[in-house]
Amino acid sequence: MHRKLAFAFALSALVLPACALEGGGDPLAEPSEENVAQSSAALTLERSFDVDFSTCTEMASLTPVPIANIRPLVPAQYAIANEANGTGFLVVRVASCGGVKINGANIGPGTVAQVGVNLVSPDGAGDLDNYTLYYDTTSAVLTARLRAFGFKSRWLPGIQYTTTGTSLAVSVPGRGYSVAGPVVPPSGPGVPFVADWWSAARSSESKTATTLGSIQFSTAHMTIATQPASELRHIIGAPTATFPIFDSYNQFSTAHMTVTRRVTLPSH
């Protein structure tokens, strides 16, 4: 396993009412970049926008799950970490941030809850790479932007992220899971970290690349509980699970995320 996995998983993401989300509306300015590349085989359109997070804490943890439960959820072009051994790693990350900006525009505080499958890095750029299963947030604006860029994000204003002393409790009612347990507030020096989350459809690929100049990692002892009808219950294969692979509670003052989508159109 990559040595930096012993640090932790970093950031990515945070989401207009359902009618606006379905339409893929873009509530803020146009994307910061738009490039078109022509090859002999296809036309590729690339678009991106930027997100900045401030004053954040997060839990980020890994638990082993059978490859048979996750391989059907991950497109074949992605190699799942540890796949040859028959067991992959499910990543659960929930972060709460005091401030979020999109392309420099302040959209207020937000909480994001992500669940994914740990990957072998598709491009070698990240310290940790995951394929996105869930990408949910309390921010309607960020949800709309993410959906317009290929992520199946849900606007879940009911996400709860509660810290009391040395404990953390998280509830994600729209996905049928909760996570809770004791945590150790970070006190050590910060380290740089890059986390990438991926999503793909037939003709497009999307990526959130989050750069943290300094993140403080600490420990947690979290337990995830799933509702009987939830997809996560099937993925994990049990009502509850702990995180023996990696279990962390972290904080960072700032992080910068670039969201990119590449759409390939067949040539005529």
N, C-alpha and C positions, 0 to 999 in steps of 0.2 A: 504494500500500500504506500502511496506517496507520503514522504515524511511530513509534508505540511498538513496532511489529514489529521495529524496529531494536534494541530492547532484548532481548525474548525472551518465552518462553512459560513460564507459571508452572504452578501446581499443581492438583492434584486427585487425590485418591484412594488408597487402599490397602486379607486376603481369606480354614469348617468343612469338613470332609471332604466329598467329593462328595455323599454321601447328604443331608447337611444343606443343601448349596447348592441341590440340586434342589428341596428343599421350601421354599426361600425363608425359612428360619427366621431369627429375629431374636435374636442371642445376648446383646444387652445390653438396656438400658432401652428403653421405648417411644419413638417419635420425639418430638422436642422440641415440635413443633407439629402440630395437625391442624385444618384449617378446611374447612367445607363452604359452598359458594356456590351459590345457586339462581338459575337464569335461566329464561326462558320456553322455552328450547330443551333444556337439559340440566342435570344435576346434576354439579358438579365437586368432587372430593375432593382436597385438597392436604395432603401430609405432608412433613415434613423432619426431618433430623438434622444434627448438627454434628460436624466433625472438626478437630482441631488438630494441626499438625505442628511439630516443632522440630528444630533442628540438621541442616539439609538441604543437600545439594549435588545438582545435576542437570545433565544435558545436555538441550538442547531445540533442535531443528534442523528446517529445512524443505527439501524437495527438490521440484522440479517433476515432475508426472506428467500424462499425457494425461487430459483430462476424460472421454473415453470409458471409461477404466479405473475411474473413481471415481463417476461420476454414478449408475450403477445401485446403488451402495452407500449413497447418501444420499437420504433421503426428499425428495419433490418440494417440500415446503414450505420447505426450506432452500436459500438461495442460496449457491452455492460461490464463494469469492473468486476473481476473475480468470476466471470461467467463460466470459465472452464471447470471451476470447482463445484458448480451446481448451486451456488448460493450467491445472491447479489445483496446489495445494501440499499435499503429504503432510507431516504433522507427526509427528515421533518425539520422545518425551520419556521419559526415565528418571530418576527421583529416588530418592535414598537418604536416609532420615531417622532420626535417633537416637531419636526419640520420636514416638508417635502416640496421640492420645486421641479417643474417640468419646463425645460427650455428657459430657465430663469424665472418663470412665473410661480409665485408662491401659491400652493394649493392647501396649505394647512398641515396638521399632524396626520399620521396614518399608521395603521397596523397591517402587516402583510403576513399571510400564512401560506407556506409553500410545501409541497410534497413532491418528491421526485425519486428517480432511480440514478444512482451513482454510475458515471460513465468513465471509460477511458477517454481522455480528452480528444475530441475530434480534430482540433487544430493546434494543440500543444500550447495554447495561450493562457489557460487558467490553472490555478493551483487546485481547484476543485471544479469538476464539471458534472452536471446532472441533467437528465432528461425530465422535462416538466410534466407531471401528472396533474397537479392542482397549483393554481397561482391566484390566490384570492386576497382581497384587501377591503378595508373599510372606506377607501377613497374611490368615489364614483368616477372622478376625473381620470385617475390612473387606470382604472379598470377599462374605461372606454379606449384609452390610448393603447393599452396592451392588446385588447381584442382587435383593434384596427391593424395591429402589427403581428397577428397570427397566434397569440396566446389565448387559450380558452379560459380566460380569467372570469371570476365571478365577483360581483359587488356584494359583499357580505358585511353590512354595517353592524351586525350582531356579534362579530368576533370580539371576544373578551380576552384581555391580556392584563393580569392582575399580579402585582408583586406585593408581598407582605413580609417585610423583614428579609429572611433568607429562604423564602419559598416563592414559587411561580406557579400560577394556574392559568391555563389557556383553554378556551372553548371556541370551537368552530362549528356552530350548529348547522350551517349550510352544507357541511360535508360529513357530519355524523361522527366527529371525533373530538376528544379533549386530551390535553396533556398536562400533567401536574407533577410537582416534586420539589425537593429542597435544592437550592442553588447556592453557590459561593460567589459573592460579588467580586468582580475582577479587581486586582490590585497590582498586578505585574506590569512590565513595560509593554507597549504596543508593538505590533509587527505588521509589515505590509502583507496584503493578501489580495488575490484576484479570484472571484467566483463567477462561473458562467453557467447559465441555465438555458437549455435548448428546447425548441419545439419545431415540428415539421409537418407539412402536408404534402400532397402529391407533387405540387409544383413550386413549393416555397419552403424556406428554412428561416427560423427566427432565433435570435439569441439575445439574452441580456448579459452584458459583461460589466461586472461591478468591481471597481477598484477601490480598495480601502488602503489609504496611506498608513494608517495605524489603527489596529484593532487589538483590544485586550481580551485574551481568552482566559476563561476560568472553567470550573467544573460544575456539573449538575447531576442529579439522579432522578431523571424524569421517567414517568410511565405513561404510555399512550393507551387510552380506552376507546374502543370503537363500538358503534351501535350495530345491532344484528343485521340490518339491511344495508349497511354501508359497504361501498367497494373496498375500503381499507380493511374491513374485517376479512374479506376474501384474500386480499393481497398478503396480509400478515399471517393469516391462517389461524388466528386465535382472537379472543375478545380483547386481550390486553398484551402489551409487550414492553420490555425495557430496552435500553440502548447500550448493549455491552460493547459494541464496536467503537463508538465515540459518543460522548454525552457532554455538552458544553453550555455555558452561560457566558455571554460576551457583551462588550460595549465598545462603541466607537462614536467619535464626535462628528465625523463627516464621512460620506462615501459618494462616489460618482458612478452612475450607471448609464451605459449607452445601450439602447435597444435598437437592434438592426433587423430588417427583414429583406431577404433576397427572393425575388420572384422570377422564375425562369419561364419565358414564353417560347414555344417551339417556333423555329424559323419556317418560312413558307417558300 
